[in-house]
Amino acid sequence: MIHFVLLISRQGKVRLTKWYSPYSQKERSKVIRELSGVILHRGPKLCNFVEWRGFKVVYKRYASLYFCMCVDQDDNELEVLEIIHYYVEILDRYFGSVCELDLIFNFHKAYYILDEILIAGELQESSKRTVGRLIAAQDSLVEIAKEQANSLSNIIAQASK
């Protein structure tokens, strides 16, 4: 089971967090601070697995972001690396070569994509095509809602004149 997902920039800024196990806000801050220090100071030639508090943290660096997942001690690290890579591939397809700014300005999309892939800390959907269709459907719903809100605003503006 995945306990949490962290996306951290090389400067130590948190870009995305998703918690699947209960942690208090104080505990979350402590976890982020502790793991950021551990992961950011590891050499590039070291392995991408860290034992931490009885768990394993699996991470991978893509461009300026570290994608980290905390899993149980007996989970397969290579499978978790594949899940991280799968998430990055879907982000790349959606944003067209995803970068840190895409995640800063469209964090809601990054969360939505992550929620389509993982549910309750387990891999939910392994088909990129299916995830792509679901994201496209969500985007079209958002566009329809925006158009309806704009037309409603225009009707209200016309009526108030």
Accessible surface in RSA format (square Angstrom, percent):
REM  Atomic radii and reference values for relative SASA: ProtOr
REM  Chains: A
REM  Algorithm: Lee & Richards
REM  Probe-radius: 1.40
REM  Slices: 20
REM RES _ NUM      All-atoms   Total-Side   Main-Chain    Non-polar    All polar
REM                ABS   REL    ABS   REL    ABS   REL    ABS   REL    ABS   REL
RES MET A   1    70.35  36.4  54.59  36.1  15.77  37.5  28.00  23.8  42.35  56.1
RES ILE A   2     6.48   3.7   6.48   4.8   0.00   0.0   6.48   4.7   0.00   0.0
RES HIS A   3    20.55  11.2  20.55  14.3   0.00   0.0  19.22  19.8   1.33   1.6
RES PHE A   4     0.14   0.1   0.14   0.1   0.00   0.0   0.14   0.1   0.00   0.0
RES VAL A   5     1.45   1.0   1.44   1.3   0.01   0.0   1.44   1.3   0.01   0.0
RES LEU A   6     0.00   0.0   0.00   0.0   0.00   0.0   0.00   0.0   0.00   0.0
RES LEU A   7     0.02   0.0   0.02   0.0   0.00   0.0   0.02   0.0   0.00   0.0
RES ILE A   8     0.32   0.2   0.32   0.2   0.00   0.0   0.32   0.2   0.00   0.0
RES SER A   9     0.00   0.0   0.00   0.0   0.00   0.0   0.00   0.0   0.00   0.0
RES ARG A  10   120.55  50.6 101.77  51.9  18.77  44.7  19.62  26.8 100.93  61.2
RES GLN A  11   126.63  70.8  91.20  66.6  35.43  84.4  57.71 122.8  68.92  52.3
RES GLY A  12    25.90  31.9   0.00   N/A  25.90  31.9   8.21  22.5  17.68  39.6
RES LYS A  13   121.49  59.3 117.76  72.3   3.73   8.9  65.28  58.8  56.21  59.9
RES VAL A  14    56.35  37.1  31.11  28.2  25.24  60.8  31.11  27.0  25.24  68.5
RES ARG A  15    65.64  27.6  49.28  25.1  16.36  38.9   5.92   8.1  59.71  36.2
RES LEU A  16     3.36   1.9   0.65   0.5   2.71   6.8   3.35   2.4   0.01   0.0
RES THR A  17    30.73  21.9  24.70  25.0   6.03  14.4   3.81   5.1  26.91  40.7
RES LYS A  18    55.35  27.0  54.01  33.1   1.34   3.2  18.76  16.9  36.60  39.0
RES TRP A  19    37.20  14.9  11.88   5.7  25.32  59.5   8.32   4.4  28.88  46.9
RES TYR A  20    36.97  17.3  10.00   5.7  26.97  70.2  16.84  12.7  20.14  24.8
RES SER A  21    18.96  16.0  14.41  19.2   4.55  10.5  13.65  29.1   5.31   7.4
RES PRO A  22   134.59  98.1 105.65  96.3  28.94 105.2 115.66  95.5  18.93 117.6
RES TYR A  23    39.45  18.4  22.39  12.7  17.06  44.4  23.83  17.9  15.61  19.2
RES SER A  24    71.23  60.2  53.32  71.2  17.90  41.2  54.61 116.3  16.62  23.3
RES GLN A  25   128.98  72.1 120.66  88.2   8.32  19.8  63.29 134.7  65.69  49.8
RES LYS A  26   176.40  86.1 166.04 101.9  10.36  24.7 115.81 104.2  60.59  64.5
RES GLU A  27    58.65  33.7  56.16  42.5   2.49   5.9  13.59  26.3  45.06  36.8
RES ARG A  28    70.14  29.4  70.14  35.8   0.00   0.0   5.43   7.4  64.70  39.2
RES SER A  29    47.47  40.1  41.41  55.3   6.05  13.9  24.20  51.5  23.27  32.6
RES LYS A  30   105.32  51.4 104.92  64.4   0.40   0.9  49.71  44.7  55.60  59.2
RES VAL A  31     0.00   0.0   0.00   0.0   0.00   0.0   0.00   0.0   0.00   0.0
RES ILE A  32    33.59  19.1  33.59  25.0   0.00   0.0  33.59  24.2   0.00   0.0
RES ARG A  33   162.50  68.2 150.41  76.7  12.08  28.8  77.32 105.7  85.18  51.6
RES GLU A  34    63.33  36.4  50.85  38.5  12.49  29.7  36.78  71.1  26.55  21.7
RES LEU A  35     0.00   0.0   0.00   0.0   0.00   0.0   0.00   0.0   0.00   0.0
RES SER A  36    11.91  10.1  11.91  15.9   0.01   0.0  11.29  24.0   0.62   0.9
RES GLY A  37    29.12  35.9   0.00   N/A  29.12  35.9  26.66  73.2   2.47   5.5
RES VAL A  38    55.02  36.2  46.04  41.7   8.98  21.6  52.87  45.9   2.15   5.8
RES ILE A  39     0.73   0.4   0.28   0.2   0.46   1.1   0.28   0.2   0.46   1.2
RES LEU A  40    43.95  24.5  23.02  16.5  20.93  52.6  23.02  16.2  20.93  56.3
RES HIS A  41   160.10  87.5 126.89  88.2  33.21  84.9  89.03  91.8  71.07  82.7
RES ARG A  42    62.42  26.2  46.17  23.5  16.25  38.7  13.31  18.2  49.11  29.8
RES GLY A  43    30.90  38.1   0.00   N/A  30.90  38.1  24.54  67.4   6.36  14.2
RES PRO A  44   136.18  99.2  97.14  88.5  39.04 141.9 110.27  91.0  25.91 161.0
RES LYS A  45   200.09  97.6 163.69 100.4  36.40  86.7 114.86 103.4  85.23  90.8
RES LEU A  46    96.58  53.8  88.09  63.0   8.49  21.4  90.05  63.2   6.53  17.6
RES CYS A  47    74.75  56.5  57.50  64.1  17.25  40.5  41.29 104.6  33.45  36.1
RES ASN A  48    37.95  26.2  34.80  33.6   3.15   7.6   2.76   6.6  35.19  34.0
RES PHE A  49    58.35  29.2  51.18  31.7   7.17  18.7  51.23  31.1   7.12  20.4
RES VAL A  50    16.33  10.7  12.95  11.7   3.38   8.1  16.33  14.2   0.00   0.0
RES GLU A  51   134.89  77.4 108.37  82.0  26.52  63.1  37.74  73.0  97.16  79.3
RES TRP A  52    17.39   7.0  11.71   5.7   5.67  13.3  16.67   8.9   0.72   1.2
RES ARG A  53   101.01  42.4  60.27  30.7  40.74  97.0  57.97  79.2  43.04  26.1
RES GLY A  54    59.98  74.0   0.00   N/A  59.98  74.0  37.22 102.1  22.76  51.0
RES PHE A  55    52.15  26.1  52.05  32.2   0.09   0.2  52.05  31.6   0.09   0.3
RES LYS A  56    21.02  10.3  21.02  12.9   0.00   0.0   8.75   7.9  12.27  13.1
RES VAL A  57     0.11   0.1   0.11   0.1   0.00   0.0   0.11   0.1   0.00   0.0
RES VAL A  58     0.00   0.0   0.00   0.0   0.00   0.0   0.00   0.0   0.00   0.0
RES TYR A  59    10.70   5.0  10.70   6.1   0.00   0.0   8.51   6.4   2.19   2.7
RES LYS A  60    75.44  36.8  75.29  46.2   0.15   0.4  26.29  23.7  49.14  52.3
RES ARG A  61   104.62  43.9  86.59  44.1  18.03  42.9  27.40  37.5  77.21  46.8
RES TYR A  62    48.99  22.9  43.91  25.0   5.08  13.2  43.74  32.9   5.25   6.5
RES ALA A  63    84.82  78.0  49.76  76.8  35.06  79.7  70.65  99.5  14.17  37.5
RES SER A  64    30.06  25.4  29.38  39.2   0.68   1.6  21.82  46.5   8.24  11.5
RES LEU A  65     8.11   4.5   8.11   5.8   0.00   0.0   8.11   5.7   0.00   0.0
RES TYR A  66    24.49  11.4  24.49  13.9   0.00   0.0   5.67   4.3  18.82  23.2
RES PHE A  67     5.62   2.8   5.62   3.5   0.00   0.0   5.62   3.4   0.00   0.0
RES CYS A  68     0.30   0.2   0.21   0.2   0.10   0.2   0.21   0.5   0.10   0.1
RES MET A  69     2.57   1.3   2.57   1.7   0.00   0.0   2.57   2.2   0.00   0.0
RES CYS A  70     0.06   0.0   0.00   0.0   0.06   0.1   0.00   0.0   0.06   0.1
RES VAL A  71     0.75   0.5   0.75   0.7   0.00   0.0   0.75   0.7   0.00   0.0
RES ASP A  72    41.79  29.3  41.79  41.6   0.00   0.0  10.24  24.1  31.55  31.5
RES GLN A  73    77.51  43.3  70.56  51.6   6.95  16.5  51.09 108.7  26.42  20.0
RES ASP A  74   130.92  91.7  95.26  94.8  35.66  84.3  47.84 112.6  83.08  82.9
RES ASP A  75    38.65  27.1  33.21  33.1   5.44  12.9  10.90  25.6  27.75  27.7
RES ASN A  76    83.09  57.3  71.45  69.1  11.63  28.0  23.76  57.2  59.33  57.3
RES GLU A  77    44.57  25.6  44.57  33.7   0.00   0.0   0.99   1.9  43.58  35.6
RES LEU A  78   116.53  64.9 115.19  82.4   1.34   3.4 115.47  81.1   1.06   2.8
RES GLU A  79    95.74  55.0  89.96  68.1   5.78  13.8  31.56  61.1  64.18  52.4
RES VAL A  80     6.59   4.3   6.59   6.0   0.00   0.0   6.59   5.7   0.00   0.0
RES LEU A  81    35.01  19.5  31.92  22.8   3.09   7.8  32.33  22.7   2.68   7.2
RES GLU A  82   114.80  65.9 113.33  85.7   1.47   3.5  42.09  81.4  72.71  59.4
RES ILE A  83    14.97   8.5  13.88  10.3   1.09   2.6  14.94  10.8   0.03   0.1
RES ILE A  84     0.53   0.3   0.31   0.2   0.22   0.5   0.53   0.4   0.00   0.0
RES HIS A  85    72.48  39.6  72.48  50.4   0.00   0.0  53.54  55.2  18.94  22.0
RES TYR A  86    23.30  10.9  22.38  12.7   0.92   2.4  23.12  17.4   0.18   0.2
RES TYR A  87     1.52   0.7   1.52   0.9   0.00   0.0   1.52   1.1   0.00   0.0
RES VAL A  88     7.72   5.1   7.72   7.0   0.00   0.0   7.72   6.7   0.00   0.0
RES GLU A  89    54.13  31.1  51.59  39.0   2.54   6.0  20.48  39.6  33.65  27.5
RES ILE A  90     5.50   3.1   5.38   4.0   0.12   0.3   5.38   3.9   0.12   0.3
RES LEU A  91     0.00   0.0   0.00   0.0   0.00   0.0   0.00   0.0   0.00   0.0
RES ASP A  92    53.55  37.5  50.32  50.1   3.23   7.6  15.79  37.2  37.76  37.7
RES ARG A  93   160.23  67.3 127.56  65.0  32.67  77.8  59.71  81.6 100.52  60.9
RES TYR A  94    74.38  34.7  44.95  25.6  29.43  76.6  38.51  28.9  35.87  44.2
RES PHE A  95    39.96  20.0  11.70   7.2  28.26  73.5  16.59  10.1  23.37  66.9
RES GLY A  96    52.71  65.0   0.00   N/A  52.71  65.0  35.36  97.0  17.36  38.9
RES SER A  97    92.41  78.1  74.41  99.3  18.01  41.5  40.98  87.3  51.43  72.1
RES VAL A  98    24.56  16.2  10.17   9.2  14.39  34.7  10.17   8.8  14.39  39.0
RES CYS A  99    59.05  44.7  54.98  61.3   4.07   9.6  35.52  90.0  23.53  25.4
RES GLU A 100    28.66  16.5  25.54  19.3   3.12   7.4  11.94  23.1  16.72  13.7
RES LEU A 101   105.26  58.6 104.47  74.7   0.79   2.0 104.76  73.6   0.49   1.3
RES ASP A 102    33.11  23.2  31.81  31.7   1.30   3.1   1.29   3.0  31.82  31.7
RES LEU A 103     1.01   0.6   0.46   0.3   0.56   1.4   0.46   0.3   0.56   1.5
RES ILE A 104    59.38  33.8  44.67  33.3  14.70  35.4  49.94  36.0   9.44  25.6
RES PHE A 105   144.20  72.1 124.13  76.9  20.07  52.2 127.26  77.2  16.94  48.5
RES ASN A 106    48.91  33.7  48.91  47.3   0.00   0.0   1.40   3.4  47.51  45.9
RES PHE A 107   108.56  54.3 108.45  67.2   0.11   0.3 108.56  65.8   0.00   0.0
RES HIS A 108   100.86  55.1  92.89  64.6   7.97  20.4  73.10  75.3  27.76  32.3
RES LYS A 109    27.73  13.5  27.55  16.9   0.17   0.4  21.96  19.8   5.77   6.1
RES ALA A 110     0.03   0.0   0.03   0.0   0.00   0.0   0.03   0.0   0.00   0.0
RES TYR A 111    64.70  30.2  64.70  36.8   0.00   0.0  45.63  34.3  19.07  23.5
RES TYR A 112    54.88  25.6  52.01  29.6   2.87   7.5  43.36  32.6  11.53  14.2
RES ILE A 113     0.15   0.1   0.15   0.1   0.00   0.0   0.15   0.1   0.00   0.0
RES LEU A 114     0.35   0.2   0.35   0.2   0.00   0.0   0.35   0.2   0.00   0.0
RES ASP A 115    55.77  39.1  49.82  49.6   5.94  14.1  21.12  49.7  34.65  34.6
RES GLU A 116    35.08  20.1  32.08  24.3   3.00   7.2   1.97   3.8  33.11  27.0
RES ILE A 117     0.29   0.2   0.29   0.2   0.00   0.0   0.29   0.2   0.00   0.0
RES LEU A 118     2.17   1.2   0.00   0.0   2.17   5.5   0.00   0.0   2.17   5.8
RES ILE A 119    95.12  54.1  88.79  66.1   6.34  15.3  91.69  66.0   3.43   9.3
RES ALA A 120    69.86  64.2  52.01  80.3  17.85  40.6  60.32  84.9   9.54  25.3
RES GLY A 121     1.17   1.4   0.00   N/A   1.17   1.4   0.00   0.0   1.17   2.6
RES GLU A 122    96.36  55.3  94.87  71.8   1.50   3.6  44.92  86.9  51.45  42.0
RES LEU A 123    74.46  41.5  46.60  33.3  27.86  70.0  46.60  32.7  27.86  75.0
RES GLN A 124   106.27  59.4  82.34  60.2  23.93  57.0   9.33  19.8  96.95  73.5
RES GLU A 125    43.57  25.0  42.88  32.4   0.69   1.6   3.15   6.1  40.42  33.0
RES SER A 126    85.51  72.3  63.52  84.8  22.00  50.7  28.27  60.2  57.24  80.2
RES SER A 127    40.57  34.3  33.52  44.7   7.05  16.2  29.50  62.8  11.07  15.5
RES LYS A 128    63.16  30.8  56.32  34.6   6.84  16.3  25.07  22.6  38.09  40.6
RES ARG A 129   181.02  76.0 172.30  87.8   8.71  20.7  52.96  72.4 128.05  77.6
RES THR A 130    34.68  24.7  34.68  35.2   0.00   0.0  21.90  29.4  12.78  19.3
RES VAL A 131     0.00   0.0   0.00   0.0   0.00   0.0   0.00   0.0   0.00   0.0
RES GLY A 132    34.13  42.1   0.00   N/A  34.13  42.1  28.90  79.3   5.23  11.7
RES ARG A 133   145.66  61.2 136.92  69.8   8.74  20.8  71.20  97.3  74.46  45.1
RES LEU A 134    71.87  40.0  70.14  50.2   1.73   4.3  70.64  49.6   1.23   3.3
RES ILE A 135     4.68   2.7   4.68   3.5   0.00   0.0   4.68   3.4   0.00   0.0
RES ALA A 136    60.19  55.3  50.41  77.8   9.77  22.2  55.41  78.0   4.78  12.7
RES ALA A 137    51.66  47.5  44.58  68.8   7.08  16.1  50.62  71.3   1.04   2.8
RES GLN A 138    58.42  32.7  56.94  41.6   1.48   3.5   3.70   7.9  54.71  41.5
RES ASP A 139    36.09  25.3  34.76  34.6   1.32   3.1  23.53  55.4  12.55  12.5
RES SER A 140    56.34  47.6  50.13  66.9   6.21  14.3  42.43  90.4  13.91  19.5
RES LEU A 141   111.38  62.0 107.34  76.8   4.04  10.2 107.34  75.4   4.04  10.9
RES VAL A 142    50.91  33.5  48.02  43.5   2.89   7.0  50.64  44.0   0.27   0.7
RES GLU A 143    90.07  51.7  90.07  68.1   0.00   0.0  36.90  71.4  53.17  43.4
RES ILE A 144    86.10  49.0  86.06  64.1   0.04   0.1  86.06  62.0   0.04   0.1
RES ALA A 145    55.71  51.2  49.81  76.9   5.90  13.4  51.86  73.0   3.85  10.2
RES LYS A 146   114.82  56.0 111.67  68.5   3.15   7.5  69.18  62.3  45.64  48.6
RES GLU A 147   113.52  65.2 106.60  80.7   6.92  16.5  42.48  82.2  71.04  58.0
RES GLN A 148   115.98  64.9 111.43  81.4   4.55  10.8  39.63  84.4  76.35  57.9
RES ALA A 149    54.06  49.7  47.90  73.9   6.16  14.0  52.62  74.1   1.44   3.8
RES ASN A 150    94.11  64.9  92.88  89.8   1.23   3.0  20.61  49.6  73.50  71.0
RES SER A 151    55.42  46.8  52.33  69.8   3.09   7.1  40.02  85.2  15.40  21.6
RES LEU A 152   104.87  58.4 104.21  74.6   0.67   1.7 104.87  73.7   0.00   0.0
RES SER A 153    65.62  55.5  58.34  77.9   7.29  16.8  32.00  68.1  33.62  47.1
RES ASN A 154    93.04  64.2  91.77  88.7   1.28   3.1  21.02  50.6  72.03  69.6
RES ILE A 155   112.00  63.7 109.82  81.8   2.18   5.2 111.33  80.2   0.67   1.8
RES ILE A 156   106.47  60.6 104.33  77.7   2.14   5.2 106.06  76.4   0.40   1.1
RES ALA A 157    48.19  44.3  41.66  64.3   6.53  14.9  47.20  66.5   0.99   2.6
RES GLN A 158   121.64  68.0 107.20  78.3  14.44  34.4  37.81  80.5  83.83  63.6
RES ALA A 159    85.02  78.2  47.53  73.3  37.49  85.3  58.93  83.0  26.09  69.1
RES SER A 160    92.58  78.2  52.25  69.7  40.33  92.9  46.72  99.5  45.87  64.3
RES LYS A 161   190.72  93.0 125.02  76.7  65.70 156.4 110.43  99.4  80.30  85.5
END  Absolute sums over single chains surface
CHAIN  1 A     9453.9       7950.5       1503.4       5426.4       4027.4
END  Absolute sums over all chains
TOTAL          9453.9       7950.5       1503.4       5426.4       4027.4
